[in-house]
């Protein structure tokens, strides 16, 4: 399952900066992950200070 970003997101960009496939972009109020591009590597979750990304 692809990762998703929960409501805890503080829009810091740490997840997007560390995504190796550029699947993360700024959405409406929080970052969003494109499930088609996500390779489920976990880099977003590993680098998020508030643990917002998680597997769906």
PDB file of N, CA, C and O in Angstrom, chain B, residues numbered from 101:
ATOM      1  N   UNK B 101       0.829  -1.193   0.000  1.00  0.00           N
ATOM      2  CA  UNK B 101       0.000   0.000   0.000  1.00  0.00           C
ATOM      3  C   UNK B 101       0.870   1.253   0.000  1.00  0.00           C
ATOM      4  O   UNK B 101       1.885   1.321   0.694  1.00  0.00           O
ATOM      5  N   UNK B 102       0.468   2.215  -0.768  1.00  0.00           N
ATOM      6  CA  UNK B 102       1.182   3.489  -0.821  1.00  0.00           C
ATOM      7  C   UNK B 102       1.026   4.229   0.504  1.00  0.00           C
ATOM      8  O   UNK B 102       0.083   3.994   1.259  1.00  0.00           O
ATOM      9  N   UNK B 103       1.955   5.111   0.764  1.00  0.00           N
ATOM     10  CA  UNK B 103       1.871   5.942   1.953  1.00  0.00           C
ATOM     11  C   UNK B 103       0.872   7.080   1.718  1.00  0.00           C
ATOM     12  O   UNK B 103       0.651   7.504   0.583  1.00  0.00           O
ATOM     13  N   UNK B 104       0.279   7.561   2.798  1.00  0.00           N
ATOM     14  CA  UNK B 104      -0.594   8.737   2.778  1.00  0.00           C
ATOM     15  C   UNK B 104      -0.119   9.660   3.887  1.00  0.00           C
ATOM     16  O   UNK B 104       0.561   9.224   4.816  1.00  0.00           O
ATOM     17  N   UNK B 105      -0.475  10.926   3.791  1.00  0.00           N
ATOM     18  CA  UNK B 105      -0.083  11.892   4.814  1.00  0.00           C
ATOM     19  C   UNK B 105      -1.317  12.288   5.599  1.00  0.00           C
ATOM     20  O   UNK B 105      -2.299  12.766   5.033  1.00  0.00           O
ATOM     21  N   UNK B 106      -1.260  12.088   6.910  1.00  0.00           N
ATOM     22  CA  UNK B 106      -2.389  12.372   7.785  1.00  0.00           C
ATOM     23  C   UNK B 106      -2.499  13.839   8.163  1.00  0.00           C
ATOM     24  O   UNK B 106      -1.688  14.668   7.751  1.00  0.00           O
ATOM     25  N   UNK B 107      -3.505  14.135   8.944  1.00  0.00           N
ATOM     26  CA  UNK B 107      -3.806  15.504   9.346  1.00  0.00           C
ATOM     27  C   UNK B 107      -2.764  16.120  10.273  1.00  0.00           C
ATOM     28  O   UNK B 107      -2.791  17.327  10.513  1.00  0.00           O
ATOM     29  N   UNK B 108      -1.853  15.317  10.793  1.00  0.00           N
ATOM     30  CA  UNK B 108      -0.806  15.850  11.666  1.00  0.00           C
ATOM     31  C   UNK B 108       0.224  16.670  10.885  1.00  0.00           C
ATOM     32  O   UNK B 108       1.064  17.343  11.483  1.00  0.00           O
ATOM     33  N   UNK B 109       0.162  16.616   9.565  1.00  0.00           N
ATOM     34  CA  UNK B 109       1.126  17.310   8.700  1.00  0.00           C
ATOM     35  C   UNK B 109       1.203  18.794   9.051  1.00  0.00           C
ATOM     36  O   UNK B 109       0.182  19.469   9.184  1.00  0.00           O
ATOM     37  N   UNK B 110       2.449  19.294   9.199  1.00  0.00           N
ATOM     38  CA  UNK B 110       2.669  20.704   9.503  1.00  0.00           C
ATOM     39  C   UNK B 110       3.256  21.448   8.299  1.00  0.00           C
ATOM     40  O   UNK B 110       3.726  22.578   8.429  1.00  0.00           O
ATOM     41  N   UNK B 111       3.223  20.808   7.134  1.00  0.00           N
ATOM     42  CA  UNK B 111       3.690  21.402   5.870  1.00  0.00           C
ATOM     43  C   UNK B 111       5.136  21.895   5.924  1.00  0.00           C
ATOM     44  O   UNK B 111       5.454  22.962   5.398  1.00  0.00           O
ATOM     45  N   UNK B 112       5.997  21.124   6.553  1.00  0.00           N
ATOM     46  CA  UNK B 112       7.405  21.518   6.655  1.00  0.00           C
ATOM     47  C   UNK B 112       8.197  21.151   5.406  1.00  0.00           C
ATOM     48  O   UNK B 112       9.232  21.759   5.134  1.00  0.00           O
ATOM     49  N   UNK B 113       7.729  20.170   4.644  1.00  0.00           N
ATOM     50  CA  UNK B 113       8.401  19.768   3.419  1.00  0.00           C
ATOM     51  C   UNK B 113       9.464  18.707   3.575  1.00  0.00           C
ATOM     52  O   UNK B 113      10.081  18.312   2.586  1.00  0.00           O
ATOM     53  N   UNK B 114       9.699  18.232   4.784  1.00  0.00           N
ATOM     54  CA  UNK B 114      10.737  17.219   5.003  1.00  0.00           C
ATOM     55  C   UNK B 114      10.451  15.956   4.202  1.00  0.00           C
ATOM     56  O   UNK B 114      11.375  15.333   3.679  1.00  0.00           O
ATOM     57  N   UNK B 115       9.205  15.580   4.103  1.00  0.00           N
ATOM     58  CA  UNK B 115       8.843  14.373   3.356  1.00  0.00           C
ATOM     59  C   UNK B 115       9.155  14.542   1.872  1.00  0.00           C
ATOM     60  O   UNK B 115       9.758  13.662   1.257  1.00  0.00           O
ATOM     61  N   UNK B 116       8.751  15.656   1.304  1.00  0.00           N
ATOM     62  CA  UNK B 116       8.969  15.908  -0.127  1.00  0.00           C
ATOM     63  C   UNK B 116      10.456  15.999  -0.448  1.00  0.00           C
ATOM     64  O   UNK B 116      10.901  15.508  -1.485  1.00  0.00           O
ATOM     65  N   UNK B 117      11.217  16.621   0.432  1.00  0.00           N
ATOM     66  CA  UNK B 117      12.656  16.766   0.213  1.00  0.00           C
ATOM     67  C   UNK B 117      13.378  15.423   0.182  1.00  0.00           C
ATOM     68  O   UNK B 117      14.439  15.303  -0.431  1.00  0.00           O
ATOM     69  N   UNK B 118      12.810  14.414   0.839  1.00  0.00           N
ATOM     70  CA  UNK B 118      13.475  13.121   0.948  1.00  0.00           C
ATOM     71  C   UNK B 118      12.857  12.023   0.091  1.00  0.00           C
ATOM     72  O   UNK B 118      13.314  10.881   0.142  1.00  0.00           O
ATOM     73  N   UNK B 119      11.847  12.333  -0.682  1.00  0.00           N
ATOM     74  CA  UNK B 119      11.200  11.331  -1.533  1.00  0.00           C
ATOM     75  C   UNK B 119      12.053  11.091  -2.776  1.00  0.00           C
ATOM     76  O   UNK B 119      12.281  12.020  -3.551  1.00  0.00           O
ATOM     77  N   UNK B 120      12.530   9.854  -2.981  1.00  0.00           N
ATOM     78  CA  UNK B 120      13.416   9.582  -4.115  1.00  0.00           C
ATOM     79  C   UNK B 120      12.718   9.584  -5.479  1.00  0.00           C
ATOM     80  O   UNK B 120      13.388   9.653  -6.509  1.00  0.00           O
ATOM     81  N   UNK B 121      11.402   9.511  -5.500  1.00  0.00           N
ATOM     82  CA  UNK B 121      10.673   9.473  -6.770  1.00  0.00           C
ATOM     83  C   UNK B 121       9.787  10.697  -6.978  1.00  0.00           C
ATOM     84  O   UNK B 121       8.957  10.721  -7.887  1.00  0.00           O
ATOM     85  N   UNK B 122       9.963  11.708  -6.139  1.00  0.00           N
ATOM     86  CA  UNK B 122       9.216  12.970  -6.235  1.00  0.00           C
ATOM     87  C   UNK B 122       7.698  12.748  -6.303  1.00  0.00           C
ATOM     88  O   UNK B 122       7.006  13.342  -7.130  1.00  0.00           O
ATOM     89  N   UNK B 123       7.200  11.880  -5.415  1.00  0.00           N
ATOM     90  CA  UNK B 123       5.784  11.559  -5.379  1.00  0.00           C
ATOM     91  C   UNK B 123       4.998  12.478  -4.447  1.00  0.00           C
ATOM     92  O   UNK B 123       3.778  12.351  -4.345  1.00  0.00           O
ATOM     93  N   UNK B 124       5.676  13.398  -3.769  1.00  0.00           N
ATOM     94  CA  UNK B 124       5.035  14.234  -2.762  1.00  0.00           C
ATOM     95  C   UNK B 124       5.023  15.689  -3.199  1.00  0.00           C
ATOM     96  O   UNK B 124       6.038  16.227  -3.643  1.00  0.00           O
ATOM     97  N   UNK B 125       3.858  16.320  -3.066  1.00  0.00           N
ATOM     98  CA  UNK B 125       3.724  17.730  -3.427  1.00  0.00           C
ATOM     99  C   UNK B 125       2.823  18.436  -2.418  1.00  0.00           C
ATOM    100  O   UNK B 125       2.055  17.802  -1.694  1.00  0.00           O
ATOM    101  N   UNK B 126       2.935  19.751  -2.390  1.00  0.00           N
ATOM    102  CA  UNK B 126       2.109  20.559  -1.484  1.00  0.00           C
ATOM    103  C   UNK B 126       0.664  20.494  -1.958  1.00  0.00           C
ATOM    104  O   UNK B 126       0.366  20.774  -3.120  1.00  0.00           O
ATOM    105  N   UNK B 127      -0.216  20.126  -1.060  1.00  0.00           N
ATOM    106  CA  UNK B 127      -1.639  20.082  -1.362  1.00  0.00           C
ATOM    107  C   UNK B 127      -2.352  21.220  -0.674  1.00  0.00           C
ATOM    108  O   UNK B 127      -1.734  22.222  -0.315  1.00  0.00           O
ATOM    109  N   UNK B 128      -3.622  21.074  -0.492  1.00  0.00           N
ATOM    110  CA  UNK B 128      -4.446  22.090   0.143  1.00  0.00           C
ATOM    111  C   UNK B 128      -4.354  21.950   1.663  1.00  0.00           C
ATOM    112  O   UNK B 128      -5.118  21.196   2.266  1.00  0.00           O
ATOM    113  N   UNK B 129      -3.423  22.672   2.279  1.00  0.00           N
ATOM    114  CA  UNK B 129      -3.269  22.643   3.730  1.00  0.00           C
ATOM    115  C   UNK B 129      -2.274  21.627   4.252  1.00  0.00           C
ATOM    116  O   UNK B 129      -1.865  21.711   5.411  1.00  0.00           O
ATOM    117  N   UNK B 130      -1.872  20.667   3.429  1.00  0.00           N
ATOM    118  CA  UNK B 130      -0.871  19.681   3.833  1.00  0.00           C
ATOM    119  C   UNK B 130      -0.272  19.059   2.579  1.00  0.00           C
ATOM    120  O   UNK B 130      -0.789  19.243   1.477  1.00  0.00           O
ATOM    121  N   UNK B 131       0.804  18.334   2.751  1.00  0.00           N
ATOM    122  CA  UNK B 131       1.430  17.660   1.622  1.00  0.00           C
ATOM    123  C   UNK B 131       0.618  16.423   1.250  1.00  0.00           C
ATOM    124  O   UNK B 131      -0.090  15.857   2.083  1.00  0.00           O
ATOM    125  N   UNK B 132       0.733  16.011  -0.019  1.00  0.00           N
ATOM    126  CA  UNK B 132       0.003  14.850  -0.519  1.00  0.00           C
ATOM    127  C   UNK B 132       0.961  13.930  -1.266  1.00  0.00           C
ATOM    128  O   UNK B 132       1.938  14.380  -1.865  1.00  0.00           O
ATOM    129  N   UNK B 133       0.665  12.637  -1.219  1.00  0.00           N
ATOM    130  CA  UNK B 133       1.485  11.645  -1.900  1.00  0.00           C
ATOM    131  C   UNK B 133       0.703  11.083  -3.077  1.00  0.00           C
ATOM    132  O   UNK B 133      -0.447  10.669  -2.933  1.00  0.00           O
ATOM    133  N   UNK B 134       1.339  11.074  -4.242  1.00  0.00           N
ATOM    134  CA  UNK B 134       0.740  10.490  -5.443  1.00  0.00           C
ATOM    135  C   UNK B 134       0.918   8.977  -5.347  1.00  0.00           C
ATOM    136  O   UNK B 134       2.036   8.476  -5.465  1.00  0.00           O
ATOM    137  N   UNK B 135      -0.169   8.253  -5.136  1.00  0.00           N
ATOM    138  CA  UNK B 135      -0.115   6.802  -4.949  1.00  0.00           C
ATOM    139  C   UNK B 135       0.437   6.078  -6.169  1.00  0.00           C
ATOM    140  O   UNK B 135       0.996   4.989  -6.044  1.00  0.00           O
ATOM    141  N   UNK B 136       0.286   6.669  -7.336  1.00  0.00           N
ATOM    142  CA  UNK B 136       0.805   6.052  -8.568  1.00  0.00           C
ATOM    143  C   UNK B 136       2.337   6.088  -8.602  1.00  0.00           C
ATOM    144  O   UNK B 136       2.963   5.197  -9.176  1.00  0.00           O
ATOM    145  N   UNK B 137       2.930   7.091  -8.004  1.00  0.00           N
ATOM    146  CA  UNK B 137       4.388   7.241  -8.008  1.00  0.00           C
ATOM    147  C   UNK B 137       5.058   6.619  -6.783  1.00  0.00           C
ATOM    148  O   UNK B 137       6.228   6.243  -6.848  1.00  0.00           O
ATOM    149  N   UNK B 138       4.339   6.507  -5.679  1.00  0.00           N
ATOM    150  CA  UNK B 138       4.903   6.021  -4.416  1.00  0.00           C
ATOM    151  C   UNK B 138       5.451   4.599  -4.566  1.00  0.00           C
ATOM    152  O   UNK B 138       4.764   3.704  -5.059  1.00  0.00           O
ATOM    153  N   UNK B 139       6.704   4.408  -4.130  1.00  0.00           N
ATOM    154  CA  UNK B 139       7.330   3.086  -4.190  1.00  0.00           C
ATOM    155  C   UNK B 139       7.391   2.434  -2.805  1.00  0.00           C
ATOM    156  O   UNK B 139       8.050   1.409  -2.624  1.00  0.00           O
ATOM    157  N   UNK B 140       6.706   3.029  -1.840  1.00  0.00           N
ATOM    158  CA  UNK B 140       6.587   2.473  -0.490  1.00  0.00           C
ATOM    159  C   UNK B 140       7.928   2.272   0.203  1.00  0.00           C
ATOM    160  O   UNK B 140       8.123   1.288   0.917  1.00  0.00           O
ATOM    161  N   UNK B 141       8.850   3.204  -0.007  1.00  0.00           N
ATOM    162  CA  UNK B 141      10.178   3.070   0.588  1.00  0.00           C
ATOM    163  C   UNK B 141      10.221   3.525   2.048  1.00  0.00           C
ATOM    164  O   UNK B 141      11.089   3.094   2.808  1.00  0.00           O
ATOM    165  N   UNK B 142       9.283   4.399   2.441  1.00  0.00           N
ATOM    166  CA  UNK B 142       9.242   4.861   3.818  1.00  0.00           C
ATOM    167  C   UNK B 142      10.112   6.057   4.129  1.00  0.00           C
ATOM    168  O   UNK B 142      10.173   6.483   5.282  1.00  0.00           O
ATOM    169  N   UNK B 143      10.794   6.616   3.130  1.00  0.00           N
ATOM    170  CA  UNK B 143      11.663   7.770   3.374  1.00  0.00           C
ATOM    171  C   UNK B 143      10.868   8.952   3.931  1.00  0.00           C
ATOM    172  O   UNK B 143      11.375   9.701   4.766  1.00  0.00           O
ATOM    173  N   UNK B 144       9.653   9.117   3.482  1.00  0.00           N
ATOM    174  CA  UNK B 144       8.819  10.221   3.970  1.00  0.00           C
ATOM    175  C   UNK B 144       8.537  10.063   5.464  1.00  0.00           C
ATOM    176  O   UNK B 144       8.671  11.013   6.236  1.00  0.00           O
ATOM    177  N   UNK B 145       8.152   8.875   5.852  1.00  0.00           N
ATOM    178  CA  UNK B 145       7.840   8.609   7.261  1.00  0.00           C
ATOM    179  C   UNK B 145       9.083   8.722   8.135  1.00  0.00           C
ATOM    180  O   UNK B 145       9.012   9.214   9.261  1.00  0.00           O
ATOM    181  N   UNK B 146      10.214   8.270   7.620  1.00  0.00           N
ATOM    182  CA  UNK B 146      11.457   8.305   8.387  1.00  0.00           C
ATOM    183  C   UNK B 146      11.936   9.730   8.662  1.00  0.00           C
ATOM    184  O   UNK B 146      12.639   9.965   9.644  1.00  0.00           O
ATOM    185  N   UNK B 147      11.565  10.675   7.809  1.00  0.00           N
ATOM    186  CA  UNK B 147      12.061  12.041   7.931  1.00  0.00           C
ATOM    187  C   UNK B 147      11.036  13.038   8.449  1.00  0.00           C
ATOM    188  O   UNK B 147      11.357  14.218   8.592  1.00  0.00           O
ATOM    189  N   UNK B 148       9.836  12.610   8.731  1.00  0.00           N
ATOM    190  CA  UNK B 148       8.779  13.512   9.193  1.00  0.00           C
ATOM    191  C   UNK B 148       8.889  13.733  10.707  1.00  0.00           C
ATOM    192  O   UNK B 148       8.927  12.768  11.470  1.00  0.00           O
ATOM    193  N   UNK B 149       8.940  14.997  11.142  1.00  0.00           N
ATOM    194  CA  UNK B 149       9.068  15.275  12.570  1.00  0.00           C
ATOM    195  C   UNK B 149       7.781  15.014  13.370  1.00  0.00           C
ATOM    196  O   UNK B 149       7.830  14.926  14.597  1.00  0.00           O
ATOM    197  N   UNK B 150       6.634  14.890  12.690  1.00  0.00           N
ATOM    198  CA  UNK B 150       5.372  14.665  13.410  1.00  0.00           C
ATOM    199  C   UNK B 150       4.702  13.345  13.029  1.00  0.00           C
ATOM    200  O   UNK B 150       3.539  13.115  13.363  1.00  0.00           O
ATOM    201  N   UNK B 151       5.430  12.487  12.335  1.00  0.00           N
ATOM    202  CA  UNK B 151       4.939  11.163  11.955  1.00  0.00           C
ATOM    203  C   UNK B 151       3.620  11.197  11.184  1.00  0.00           C
ATOM    204  O   UNK B 151       2.751  10.355  11.410  1.00  0.00           O
ATOM    205  N   UNK B 152       3.464  12.166  10.271  1.00  0.00           N
ATOM    206  CA  UNK B 152       2.237  12.285   9.490  1.00  0.00           C
ATOM    207  C   UNK B 152       2.103  11.219   8.400  1.00  0.00           C
ATOM    208  O   UNK B 152       1.010  10.683   8.218  1.00  0.00           O
ATOM    209  N   UNK B 153       3.185  10.886   7.662  1.00  0.00           N
ATOM    210  CA  UNK B 153       3.035   9.846   6.622  1.00  0.00           C
ATOM    211  C   UNK B 153       2.896   8.456   7.252  1.00  0.00           C
ATOM    212  O   UNK B 153       3.584   8.121   8.216  1.00  0.00           O
ATOM    213  N   UNK B 154       2.006   7.675   6.691  1.00  0.00           N
ATOM    214  CA  UNK B 154       1.814   6.289   7.146  1.00  0.00           C
ATOM    215  C   UNK B 154       1.240   5.484   6.000  1.00  0.00           C
ATOM    216  O   UNK B 154       0.691   6.045   5.051  1.00  0.00           O
ATOM    217  N   UNK B 155       1.368   4.169   6.086  1.00  0.00           N
ATOM    218  CA  UNK B 155       0.826   3.333   5.028  1.00  0.00           C
ATOM    219  C   UNK B 155      -0.683   3.260   5.151  1.00  0.00           C
ATOM    220  O   UNK B 155      -1.227   3.140   6.249  1.00  0.00           O
ATOM    221  N   UNK B 156      -1.345   3.333   4.017  1.00  0.00           N
ATOM    222  CA  UNK B 156      -2.812   3.321   3.980  1.00  0.00           C
ATOM    223  C   UNK B 156      -3.351   1.935   4.252  1.00  0.00           C
ATOM    224  O   UNK B 156      -4.566   1.736   4.261  1.00  0.00           O
TER     225      UNK B 156
END
